[in-house]
Amino acid sequence: FGRSYKVIKLNPILQEFENQTDFLEFLRSRFKVFHLSNVFFRDLHYGVMQYLASKKKSVGYTVAEAVTQDVIVLMERKAILKKLDERTWLVDYPAFKAVRQS
């Protein structure tokens, strides 16, 4: 997690995550992701792998872990994710507020 911003910007795979709304919508379609929910590293990791596959970009398991760490850093900087512990983040994305069913 200690990568500098300049290193992150040089990773061409991360360009797929510049539109974080698309990625978040993709995650929400596969996992229970909503405003103020917890999300775990492995959920994000598998989400990154599936998202890249949907964009016709195949990466291995280990590379996807590194990309996931970089995506998390980007989302933390935009205050979309708030770190709770080493493997858990809080989703702070009001557009994903859960709608109560009556």
Secondary structure as UniProt FT lines:
FT   HELIX           5..10
FT   HELIX           12..17
FT   HELIX           20..30
FT   TURN            35..36
FT   STRAND          38..40
FT   HELIX           41..54
FT   TURN            55..56
FT   HELIX           61..77
FT   TURN            78..79
FT   STRAND          81..85
FT   TURN            86..87
FT   STRAND          88..91
FT   HELIX           94..96
//
